Structure formats: structure tokens, C-alpha cells
């Protein structure tokens, strides 16, 4: 059986939002879209820490609702761990809410920065140095939390195949 909750994790412009619906098409279940993108498109990207906590809490509530419906698996296009990394990128700190949050996914897929960065109006960290820092903080967050994770690399079909291979290797 594959993990029930699978979270796509990593910096901007790494293919998470492209791969997420493909994983749902492949495995069934449900997709929880990235709430932070919706929030940024509606309100702009001049975030406060309170904005990030609201984004994380809303995403967490959506995950809980999907799990309550019996969806299996639930593919998460990011979660509060990723929002905590955003806090680190934007403010060099995080609200205590992030460290208190314990509803981590069963498996995290960390998307590498091996794809070109594409500006879309909500993305902020496109330089090579900022992308590297974002990736390193993303990996560090997974390691700090001690969650199960796998790295996803490659372009196009190879990236999708790498995500599927990581999920398959996590079968319990």
C-alpha cells in the first residue's frame, strides 16, 4: 500500500503543481492544491508572518477535511512545513505555530532545483543563490523533522517517473 498522505515539497518553480494532478490521475485519491498560491494571487506577495500562519492553518484544515472524507491517497501540493521554509526565506525566523504543528505527511517528495526558474507573478526567489538557499532550507526542514522523504529530479516524463518510483519504494 502506498502512503496515505504524500506531500510535494521544495522551492518555487520545481514542478510540484505540474506533477501533483498527474499523481492523482495515476494513483486516484484527491489533490489538495497549494493554498499559498491562491492567497498570493488574491492578496499579493507582500506577506507578513501572520499571513504565513493563516496560509499554513488553512492548508492544514483542508488536509484534515480531505482525510475525513476517506480520500486515499491525498496528494498535497505543499503543506505547513513548506510554509515554515517560506518564513525562513522571507523573515529569517518562523512563528512558534510551525514548530508546534505535528500533522506531517507520510511521505515527502523533495523537488530539486534542476529545472529552470519561471517567473509567474507570485514567485520571488529566482536567482541561483536564492534557489539554492531555498532548496537547502527545504531539505533541512525535512531532516530536522525526521520525516520520510525522497528526492525527485529530472525533466518532463523523467521527473514524473522519479516521483512515482519514490512513492512505489515507500510502499509499506
N, C-alpha and C positions, 0 to 999 in steps of 0.2 A: 504494500500500500504506500502511495506517495504521501509526503507530509500534507497535513490539512491546511496549514497556512504557509504560503510562500510569498516572501516579500522581496521585491526588486529594489535594490539599494545601490547608491552610488551618485556621483556628481551629475550635473546637468549634461544634456546632450550626449548621453551614452547609450541610448536605445531602449530605456526601460518602458516608456509609453508605447513604443512600437512593438516590443516583444510581448507585453502583458496580454493584449487581446489574443495574440496567437497562441499563448499558453492556455488560455481559457478554451479556445477552439480545439486545441489538441487534447486537453485533459477533461474538459467540462468544468463544472463548478461555476464560480462567479468571480467577477473582477470588481475591485474597489479602486476607482480612479484616484489619481493624485489630487487631494483637496487643495493643497498649496497652490497649484497652478490655477485652479478655479478662483481661489481667493485673490491671487495676484492679478488675474485678468479683470476682476471686478473692482479691486481697490488699489491697484498699483503695487510697486515693489519697494516702497519706502517703509519697510517693516519695522515694527517695534518688537521687543521681546514678548509683550502681551499678545501681539498678532501671532507670533510663532506658537505660543502656548495654545491659543484658540485654534489654530490650524491643526496642531497635534491632537488636541482633545476631540475635535470634530472628526478627524480621521479615525481615531480610536473608537469613537461611538459608532461610526459606520462599520468598522470591522466587527464589533460586537453584534450589531444588528444582522449582518450577513451570516455570522456564525450561528446566531439564534434561529435563522431560517433553515439551517441544516445544510447550507451550501458546502460542498466538498469537492475539490479544494477551493480555498479562497485565495485568489491571486491579488496581492496588494501592490499597487504602484506607489511604493514608499510607505513609510509609517513614522511614528514619533521618533525613532532612532535617527532617521534621516533629517527630521526637523531639528533635532538636537545638533546635528552636524551643521545645519544652516545657521543655528545660533552661534556656534563656534566660528564659522566663517564671517558672519556679519558683526558680531559683538565681542568675540574672543572669550565668551562666557556663555553660560546657559542658566535658565531658570531651574530651581530645585525640582520642579514638577517632572522634568525629563528624567532625572535620576531615580525618582520615586516610581515612575511608570514601569510596570513589570509584565505587561501582556505581549511579550515579544513573539515573533513568528516562529514556526517550527523549523523553517529554513530560510536563509537569506541568500540571494544571488547578488554578489557584488559586481557591478558592471564596470569594466575597465575604461580608461580614457583613451583607448586605441581607435576611436572614431573622431572625425573632425567635429569641432565645436560649431554649432549653427545658432546664430542669434535669432530669437523669436519674439523679442519684446518683453519676456519675463525672465530670461536668463541673464546672470550678472557676472559670472566668473569664467571668461573665455580665454585669458592669456595662458600660455603653457605653465607658468609658475603657479597661477591660481588654480588651474585644473589639477595640477599635481598635489597642491596642498589640500584641495577638496577631496581628492581620492584618498590621500594618506589619512586624513581625518575620518573619512568614511570607513576605511579598514580598521583604524584604531578603535572606533566606536564598537564595531562588531567584536573585536578581540577583547576589549575592556568588559563587554557584557557577557562574554563567554558563550555566545550563541553559535549554532551550527550555520556555517556559511561556505559558499563556493564561489570562486572567481569565474566570471563569464567574459570571454574575449572573442574576437573575430568580427568579420564584416558580413552583413547580409545573412544568407542562409546558414553560414558557419556560426554566427552569433546565436541564432535560434537553436541550432543543433547543440551548441555548448550549453545553453540553458536547459534544454531537455535532458542532456546527458547528466548534468548536475542534479537535476530532480530525480532521475532514474537511479543514480548512485546513492541517493538518500532514502530510497525505499526501505521501510522498516519491517 
